[in-house]
Amino acid sequence: MAEPRTAHLRRRVHTLNSLRVVFSVLAVGLIVFGLFKMREASRARGWTIVSGTVVRSSVSEFAGKDGNTYRPMVVYSYSVGSIRFMSSRIAFHPLARPSRERAAELAAKYPVGSIVRVLYDPADPEQAVLELGISPWVPILAGGAFSMLAVWTRMLRGRADKQQARDR
């Protein structure tokens, strides 16, 4: 009777170990991603805001090994002093989408001729974005949650190990 219970406990320990590894990898990945986003956001925090005008708004299609992806293409102009600049960077993060409709929804936020808020780097006015993107705290907090799940699965594994030792 003890053998099926031991096999069950072994499977449980294996499952808990696998979950702990997955949660740990997700935690580290999300925290690193959030730190990169934090660096971008802090870099842009000192950027200057000016008004710009959307010159072109469309969706571009790119063929890849996993199929086609679609990217909103928004070209806008803005002036710094007497110099006029043009940019197509919407945000710091990639905007490629798996469906044309989702990319078109984002492009539709910027119709041709509309006035937009442009953030540009005063040290290099050619560097500009329309959106700062998600808060860097979102992935960092999610990473923290996954790290807590990893700790929780480790605690459950410790209990299973004790139970296994008792059954021997």
C-alpha positions as CSV (number, residue, x, y, z in Angstrom):
1,M,0.0,0.0,0.0
2,A,2.9,2.3,0.7
3,E,4.3,1.9,-2.9
4,P,1.5,3.8,-4.7
5,R,1.7,6.6,-2.2
6,T,5.5,6.8,-2.7
7,A,5.0,7.0,-6.5
8,H,2.4,9.7,-6.1
9,L,4.7,11.7,-3.8
10,R,7.6,11.3,-6.3
11,R,5.4,12.6,-9.1
12,R,4.2,15.5,-6.9
13,V,7.8,16.4,-6.1
14,H,8.7,16.3,-9.8
15,T,5.7,18.5,-10.7
16,L,6.6,21.0,-8.0
17,N,10.2,21.1,-9.2
18,S,9.1,21.8,-12.8
19,L,6.7,24.5,-11.7
20,R,9.4,26.1,-9.5
21,V,11.7,26.3,-12.5
22,V,9.0,27.7,-14.8
23,F,8.0,30.3,-12.2
24,S,11.6,31.3,-11.5
25,V,12.4,31.7,-15.2
26,L,9.2,33.8,-15.7
27,A,10.1,35.9,-12.6
28,V,13.6,36.7,-13.8
29,G,12.5,37.4,-17.4
30,L,9.8,39.8,-16.3
31,I,12.0,41.6,-13.8
32,V,14.8,42.0,-16.4
33,F,12.2,43.2,-19.0
34,G,10.8,45.7,-16.5
35,L,14.2,47.0,-15.7
36,F,14.9,47.6,-19.4
37,K,11.6,49.4,-19.6
38,M,12.4,51.4,-16.5
39,R,15.7,52.5,-18.2
40,E,13.8,53.6,-21.3
41,A,11.2,55.4,-19.3
42,S,13.7,57.2,-17.1
43,R,15.7,58.2,-20.2
44,A,12.5,59.7,-21.8
45,R,11.5,61.4,-18.5
46,G,13.6,64.4,-19.3
47,W,12.5,64.6,-22.9
48,T,10.7,67.6,-24.2
49,I,7.1,67.6,-25.4
50,V,6.1,69.4,-28.6
51,S,3.1,69.2,-31.0
52,G,3.5,67.3,-34.2
53,T,1.4,66.4,-37.2
54,V,0.7,63.0,-38.5
55,V,1.8,62.8,-42.2
56,R,1.1,59.2,-42.9
57,S,-0.8,56.4,-41.2
58,S,-1.0,52.9,-42.5
59,V,-0.3,49.2,-41.8
60,S,2.8,47.5,-43.2
61,E,3.0,43.7,-43.7
62,F,6.1,41.7,-43.1
63,A,6.7,38.1,-44.0
64,G,8.5,36.0,-41.4
65,K,9.3,32.4,-40.7
66,D,6.2,32.1,-38.5
67,G,3.9,33.8,-41.0
68,N,3.0,37.4,-41.6
69,T,3.1,40.2,-39.0
70,Y,1.6,43.6,-39.3
71,R,3.0,46.9,-38.0
72,P,1.3,50.2,-37.7
73,M,3.3,52.8,-39.7
74,V,2.8,56.3,-38.5
75,V,5.0,59.0,-39.8
76,Y,4.8,62.4,-38.0
77,S,6.6,65.7,-38.3
78,Y,7.6,68.0,-35.5
79,S,9.7,71.1,-35.1
80,V,12.5,71.9,-32.7
81,G,13.3,75.5,-33.0
82,S,13.5,76.2,-36.7
83,I,14.4,72.6,-37.7
84,R,11.7,70.2,-38.8
85,F,12.1,66.5,-38.0
86,M,10.1,63.4,-39.1
87,S,9.9,60.2,-37.3
88,S,8.0,56.9,-37.5
89,R,8.7,55.6,-34.0
90,I,5.5,55.3,-32.1
91,A,6.8,53.7,-28.9
92,F,9.9,52.2,-27.3
93,H,8.4,48.7,-27.5
94,P,7.8,46.7,-30.7
95,L,4.4,47.1,-32.2
96,A,4.3,44.2,-34.6
97,R,1.0,42.4,-34.4
98,P,-0.1,39.0,-35.7
99,S,-3.3,40.4,-37.2
100,R,-3.8,43.2,-39.6
101,E,-6.9,44.4,-37.6
102,R,-5.0,44.9,-34.4
103,A,-2.3,46.8,-36.2
104,A,-4.9,48.9,-38.0
105,E,-6.6,49.7,-34.6
106,L,-3.3,51.3,-33.4
107,A,-2.7,53.1,-36.7
108,A,-6.3,54.5,-36.5
109,K,-5.4,56.3,-33.3
110,Y,-3.2,58.5,-35.4
111,P,-5.2,59.7,-38.5
112,V,-3.4,61.7,-41.1
113,G,-3.5,65.4,-40.3
114,S,-4.1,64.9,-36.6
115,I,-2.1,66.8,-34.0
116,V,-0.1,64.5,-31.7
117,R,2.0,64.9,-28.6
118,V,5.7,64.2,-29.5
119,L,8.3,63.5,-26.9
120,Y,11.8,64.1,-28.2
121,D,15.3,63.9,-26.7
122,P,16.7,67.4,-26.3
123,A,20.2,66.1,-26.6
124,D,19.3,64.3,-29.9
125,P,16.1,65.8,-31.3
126,E,15.9,63.1,-34.1
127,Q,15.0,60.6,-31.3
128,A,11.3,60.9,-30.7
129,V,8.2,58.8,-29.7
130,L,4.5,59.3,-29.4
131,E,3.9,56.9,-26.5
132,L,6.0,55.9,-23.5
133,G,4.4,52.5,-23.3
134,I,3.5,50.4,-20.3
135,S,4.6,51.3,-16.8
136,P,7.9,49.4,-16.1
137,W,6.4,48.5,-12.7
138,V,3.8,46.2,-14.4
139,P,6.3,43.5,-15.5
140,I,8.4,44.0,-12.3
141,L,5.4,43.4,-10.1
142,A,4.4,40.4,-12.2
143,G,7.9,39.0,-11.8
144,G,7.6,39.5,-8.1
145,A,4.4,37.5,-8.1
146,F,6.0,34.7,-10.1
147,S,9.0,34.7,-7.7
148,M,6.6,34.3,-4.8
149,L,4.9,31.4,-6.6
150,A,8.4,29.8,-7.0
151,V,9.0,30.1,-3.3
152,W,5.5,28.7,-2.5
153,T,6.2,25.7,-4.8
154,R,9.5,25.2,-3.0
155,M,7.7,25.2,0.4
156,L,5.2,22.6,-0.9
157,R,8.1,20.5,-2.2
158,G,9.7,20.6,1.3
159,R,6.4,19.3,2.7
160,A,6.3,16.5,0.1
161,D,9.9,15.6,0.9
162,K,9.1,15.3,4.6
163,Q,6.1,13.2,3.9
164,Q,8.2,11.0,1.6
165,A,10.8,10.6,4.4
166,R,8.1,9.6,6.9
167,D,6.7,7.0,4.6
168,R,10.0,5.2,4.2
